[in-house]
Amino acid sequence: MDACGAACKQTRAKEFLLPAHPYSAPLTQAKSGNCSHMDMKQLAEAVALMEDGLRRASDGCTRSELINRCFLSSLYEAQLASHSAVSTADAAGRLNSEPGTVGGDTVIQAMRNLERATGLAAHLCEYEVLTYCAIGLAELQISRRDLAAASATFDSCVASCVAIVDAPLRASLLQRLLPKSMEVCNMQGRTADSFARLQLLNSVLALNGRSVAEECPICGEALTQERACLALGCGHSFHRDCCDCWLGRKMFMCGTFRAECPVCTQVDWSLQPTPAAARALEEFKVACGDVGSASGSNGGPAGRDIPTESGAAFSGGNSRSTSSGSGSTLQTSGRAGSADSSRVESESSSSCSGSSSSGSGCSDESDGEGEHDGEDCAESEMRWKH
């Protein structure tokens, strides 16, 4: 019996010492208290590998959840778009985001989903996904008129992206985020903070070899913190009221909204007209059509559609320009050396090729009445939709 018991104990000991993986031996030696310096080094390496394995396993679960969250975001976006297209939109064209309503409950669920997704993306250093989710979350916060939360969302995402080592990726994401962050600051009347973000954007562009203008290409005056500024997706920046008037006048001339940069003509698809501007254009087109019918002509910007896919995100109606230049007529300053301004002015008169005849049909009537010049700018305040 004694021999048998000893054999059993020896077998159990062998089973205990049987290496389950290459680092089991150092672990058992460490327990014996007879560890050398080399043994401790091996032990530290074993622990590090074990922790890395656990982290990767945990990241795998986190990544899977992030994928699911992104999929859910697409579903919520489609659901919100369908709500905004029907009776949940109020008279101002804004989505009803109050709790207890169908649209409001969807907005709350979508916000919770995106908040979780931004946290997961930041943890995994998935900066492109982080940017996508942060923009979506900020849109929903703006739709609920929570501009402070939207600004904080953008600031947090910008802070994460500034730390990106990959310079091209860092520049690309900041060029998407900073103009939107600027616009939220403008909505709050924080023109100085908006200008600070413009300076950061300009420094990013300068590092990529882009020339940065210090004057508004439309009016030729300096871009300063005293006057609201905005940047388009191409990186060109303007006074906000100047750009509003430019895009509004062009919209009325062409009969459709197309956010072409006054400098490079690149289209910024994230920029959409406010419901007020869209309604004003529709009324203008109807009036032009009536005038054309009465005179036996087909003048007026007819046959064109205004983009209506503005979605629920920026339906909050808070995107009014805070500057006081909404009555400007887009005349350039005429100062010497203002080459960009001259080019912008000439493009203004010729940028609607293909539909200029229809635009002129209306402009003749409006010039006679002398009303539409002011209305164009007053009703053309644009809003961001991302």
C-alpha positions in Angstrom: 0.0 0.0 0.0 2.8 2.3 0.9 4.5 1.6 -2.5 1.2 2.1 -4.2 0.5 5.4 -2.5 4.0 6.7 -3.3 3.5 5.8 -7.0 0.2 7.6 -7.1 1.7 10.7 -5.5 4.6 10.5 -8.0 2.1 10.2 -10.9 0.1 13.2 -9.7 3.3 15.2 -9.4 4.3 14.4 -12.9 0.8 15.4 -14.1 1.1 18.7 -12.3 4.6 19.3 -13.8 3.5 18.3 -17.3 4.1 21.4 -19.4 0.8 22.5 -21.0 2.7 25.1 -23.0 6.4 26.0 -23.3 6.2 28.4 -20.3 4.8 26.0 -17.8 8.3 24.9 -16.7 9.5 28.4 -15.6 6.2 28.9 -13.8 6.7 25.7 -11.7 10.3 26.6 -11.0 9.2 30.0 -9.8 6.8 28.3 -7.3 9.7 26.3 -6.0 11.5 29.4 -4.9 14.7 28.4 -6.7 14.4 30.9 -9.6 17.5 32.3 -11.3 17.7 35.6 -13.0 17.2 33.8 -16.3 14.2 32.0 -15.0 12.6 35.3 -13.9 13.2 36.8 -17.3 11.5 33.8 -18.9 8.7 34.2 -16.4 8.2 37.9 -17.3 8.2 37.0 -21.0 5.6 34.3 -20.3 3.4 36.7 -18.4 3.7 39.3 -21.1 2.7 36.8 -23.8 -0.2 35.6 -21.7 -1.4 39.2 -21.2 -1.0 39.9 -24.9 -3.0 36.8 -25.8 -5.8 37.8 -23.4 -5.8 41.4 -24.8 -6.0 40.1 -28.4 -8.8 37.8 -27.4 -10.6 40.7 -25.7 -9.9 43.0 -28.7 -11.5 40.3 -30.9 -14.7 40.5 -28.9 -14.5 44.3 -28.9 -13.9 44.4 -32.6 -16.9 42.1 -33.2 -19.1 44.4 -31.1 -17.8 47.4 -33.0 -18.8 45.8 -36.3 -22.3 45.1 -34.9 -22.6 48.7 -33.7 -21.7 50.0 -37.1 -24.3 47.8 -38.7 -26.8 49.0 -36.2 -25.9 52.6 -37.0 -26.8 52.0 -40.7 -30.2 50.5 -39.6 -30.9 53.5 -37.4 -29.9 55.9 -40.1 -32.3 54.3 -42.6 -35.0 54.3 -39.9 -34.5 58.0 -39.1 -34.5 58.9 -42.8 -37.8 57.2 -43.3 -39.2 59.0 -40.2 -38.0 62.4 -41.5 -39.7 61.7 -44.9 -43.2 61.3 -43.4 -45.3 63.0 -40.7 -42.7 63.1 -38.0 -41.2 66.3 -39.7 -42.7 69.5 -38.3 -43.5 72.6 -40.2 -39.9 73.8 -40.2 -38.7 70.5 -41.8 -37.1 69.3 -38.6 -37.3 65.7 -37.3 -39.4 65.3 -34.2 -36.8 64.1 -31.8 -38.8 64.4 -28.6 -38.8 61.3 -26.3 -42.0 59.3 -26.5 -42.3 59.8 -30.3 -41.3 57.2 -32.8 -38.6 59.4 -34.2 -37.5 60.6 -30.8 -37.1 57.1 -29.4 -35.1 56.1 -32.5 -32.8 59.1 -32.1 -32.1 58.2 -28.4 -31.4 54.5 -29.4 -29.2 55.6 -32.2 -27.3 58.0 -30.0 -26.6 55.3 -27.4 -25.4 53.0 -30.0 -23.0 55.6 -31.5 -21.7 56.6 -28.1 -20.8 53.0 -27.4 -19.3 52.7 -30.9 -17.1 55.7 -30.5 -15.7 54.3 -27.3 -15.0 50.9 -28.9 -13.3 52.5 -31.9 -11.2 54.8 -29.7 -10.1 51.8 -27.6 -9.1 49.8 -30.8 -7.5 52.9 -32.4 -9.8 52.5 -35.4 -9.6 56.1 -36.2 -11.6 56.1 -39.5 -14.5 54.3 -37.8 -14.2 56.7 -34.8 -14.5 59.6 -37.1 -17.5 58.1 -38.9 -19.3 57.4 -35.6 -18.4 60.7 -34.0 -19.8 62.7 -37.0 -23.0 60.6 -36.8 -23.3 61.1 -33.1 -22.8 64.9 -33.4 -25.5 65.1 -36.1 -28.0 63.5 -33.8 -26.9 65.8 -30.9 -27.5 68.8 -33.1 -30.9 67.5 -34.2 -31.8 67.5 -30.5 -30.3 71.1 -30.2 -27.6 70.0 -27.9 -24.8 72.0 -29.5 -22.5 71.7 -26.4 -22.6 67.9 -26.6 -21.9 68.0 -30.4 -19.0 70.3 -29.9 -17.6 68.1 -27.2 -18.0 65.0 -29.5 -16.0 66.7 -32.2 -13.3 68.0 -29.8 -12.8 64.5 -28.4 -12.5 63.0 -31.8 -10.1 65.7 -33.0 -7.9 65.1 -30.0 -7.7 61.4 -30.8 -7.0 62.1 -34.5 -4.2 64.6 -33.7 -2.3 61.8 -32.0 -2.3 59.6 -35.1 1.2 58.7 -36.2 0.3 58.1 -39.9 0.5 61.6 -41.3 -1.7 61.2 -44.4 -4.4 59.5 -42.4 -4.2 62.2 -39.7 -4.5 65.0 -42.3 -7.4 63.3 -44.1 -9.5 62.8 -40.9 -8.8 66.2 -39.5 -9.8 67.8 -42.8 -13.2 66.0 -42.4 -13.6 66.9 -38.7 -12.4 70.4 -38.3 -14.8 72.1 -40.8 -17.8 70.5 -39.0 -16.4 71.4 -35.6 -16.1 75.0 -36.9 -19.7 75.1 -38.0 -21.0 73.9 -34.6 -18.9 76.7 -33.0 -20.5 79.2 -35.4 -24.0 77.9 -34.5 -23.1 78.8 -30.9 -21.8 82.2 -31.8 -18.2 81.1 -30.8 -16.5 82.7 -33.7 -13.1 82.9 -31.9 -13.2 79.1 -31.2 -14.2 78.5 -34.8 -11.3 80.6 -36.0 -8.9 78.6 -33.8 -10.1 75.4 -35.5 -9.6 77.0 -38.8 -6.0 77.8 -37.9 -5.4 74.2 -36.9 -6.9 73.1 -40.2 -4.7 75.5 -42.1 -1.6 74.1 -40.3 -2.6 70.6 -41.3 -3.0 71.7 -44.9 0.3 73.6 -44.8 2.1 70.5 -43.6 0.8 68.7 -46.7 2.2 71.4 -49.0 -1.1 73.2 -49.5 -1.1 77.0 -49.8 -3.3 78.6 -47.2 -5.1 81.9 -47.9 -5.5 84.5 -45.1 -8.2 86.4 -46.9 -11.7 85.4 -48.0 -11.6 84.7 -51.8 -15.1 86.2 -52.2 -14.8 89.6 -50.5 -11.0 89.9 -50.2 -11.1 90.8 -46.5 -9.0 89.1 -43.9 -10.3 86.0 -42.1 -10.4 86.9 -38.4 -11.9 85.6 -35.2 -14.4 88.5 -35.1 -16.3 87.2 -38.1 -17.6 83.7 -38.6 -15.6 81.6 -41.0 -16.2 78.2 -42.6 -14.1 75.7 -44.5 -15.4 73.5 -47.3 -14.4 69.9 -47.8 -11.7 70.9 -50.3 -10.0 73.0 -47.6 -10.7 76.4 -49.0 -12.1 78.8 -46.3 -14.4 81.8 -46.5 -16.4 84.2 -44.4 -19.6 82.3 -43.6 -21.9 85.0 -44.8 -20.0 85.4 -48.0 -20.2 81.7 -48.8 -23.9 81.6 -47.8 -24.7 84.4 -50.3 -22.5 82.9 -53.0 -24.2 79.5 -52.8 -27.6 81.0 -52.4 -27.3 83.3 -55.4 -25.9 80.5 -57.5 -28.8 78.2 -56.4 -31.3 80.8 -57.5 -29.5 81.4 -60.8 -29.2 77.6 -61.6 -32.5 76.5 -60.1 -30.8 73.7 -58.1 -28.4 73.5 -55.2 -24.8 72.5 -55.9 -22.2 73.3 -53.3 -19.3 74.1 -55.6 -16.3 75.7 -54.0 -16.0 79.3 -55.5 -12.2 78.7 -55.9 -11.7 75.2 -57.1 -15.3 74.2 -58.1 -15.0 71.0 -56.1 -18.5 70.0 -54.8 -18.9 69.6 -51.1 -21.7 67.0 -50.8 -22.0 67.5 -47.1 -23.5 71.0 -47.5 -27.3 71.2 -48.0 -29.7 74.2 -48.0 -31.9 74.9 -45.0 -35.6 74.1 -45.4 -36.2 77.9 -45.6 -33.8 78.2 -48.6 -35.3 75.2 -50.3 -38.8 76.5 -49.9 -37.8 80.0 -51.2 -36.2 78.3 -54.3 -39.4 76.3 -54.9 -41.5 79.5 -54.7 -39.1 81.3 -56.9 -39.3 78.5 -59.5 -43.1 78.6 -59.4 -43.1 82.3 -59.8 -40.7 82.1 -62.8 -42.8 79.4 -64.3 -46.0 81.6 -64.0 -44.2 84.5 -65.6 -42.8 82.4 -68.4 -46.3 81.0 -69.1 -47.9 84.4 -69.2 -45.2 85.8 -71.6 -45.3 82.7 -73.8 -41.8 81.7 -72.9 -40.4 78.9 -70.7 -38.2 81.1 -68.6 -37.2 80.3 -65.1 -35.1 77.5 -63.5 -37.7 74.8 -64.2 -37.1 71.1 -64.6 -34.4 71.0 -61.9 -34.7 69.3 -58.5 -33.2 70.5 -55.2 -31.3 67.8 -53.2 -33.7 66.7 -50.5 -31.6 64.0 -48.8 -30.8 66.2 -45.9 -31.6 63.4 -43.4 -32.5 63.8 -39.8 -29.1 64.7 -38.5 -29.2 68.4 -39.1 -32.9 69.1 -38.9 -32.4 71.0 -35.7 -32.7 74.4 -37.4 -29.8 75.8 -35.3 -27.5 76.4 -38.3 -28.2 80.0 -38.8 -25.3 82.2 -39.6 -24.3 84.4 -36.7 -22.8 87.1 -38.8 -24.6 90.1 -40.1 -23.6 90.1 -43.7 -26.5 88.2 -45.1 -27.6 91.1 -47.2 -24.3 91.4 -49.2 -24.5 91.1 -53.0 -21.3 89.1 -53.6 -19.5 92.1 -55.1 -15.8 91.8 -54.7 -13.9 94.4 -52.8 -12.0 95.6 -55.9 -8.8 96.0 -54.0 -5.5 95.6 -55.8 -3.9 92.2 -55.7 -7.2 90.4 -55.1 -6.8 87.8 -57.9 -8.8 85.2 -56.2 -11.7 87.6 -55.7 -11.7 88.6 -59.4 -11.7 84.9 -60.4 -14.5 84.2 -58.0 -16.6 87.1 -59.4 -16.2 85.9 -63.0 -17.1 82.4 -62.1 -20.2 83.6 -60.4 -21.6 84.9 -63.7 -20.6 81.9 -65.7 -20.8 78.9 -63.4 -24.3 77.9 -64.4 -23.6 77.0 -68.0 -26.3 74.8 -69.4 -28.9 76.5 -67.2 -28.0 80.1 -67.5 -30.8 80.8 -69.9 -33.3 79.6 -67.4 -31.6 81.6 -64.7 -31.6 84.8 -66.7 -35.3 84.3 -67.5 -35.9 84.8 -63.8 -33.3 87.3 -63.1 -34.8 89.7 -65.6 -38.0 89.7 -63.7 -36.4 89.9 -60.3 -34.2 92.7 -61.4 -37.3 94.6 -62.3 -38.8 94.1 -58.9 -35.6 94.6 -57.0 -36.5 92.2 -54.3 -34.7 88.9 -55.0 -31.2 90.1 -54.5 -31.7 90.5 -50.8 -34.0 87.5 -50.6 -31.3 85.3 -52.2 -28.8 85.9 -49.5 -31.3 86.2 -46.6 -32.8 82.8 -47.5 -29.6 81.0 -48.5 -28.2 80.2 -45.1 -26.7 76.8 -45.5 -26.3 74.0 -43.1 -24.0 71.1 -42.6 -25.2 67.5 -43.1 -22.7 64.8 -42.7 
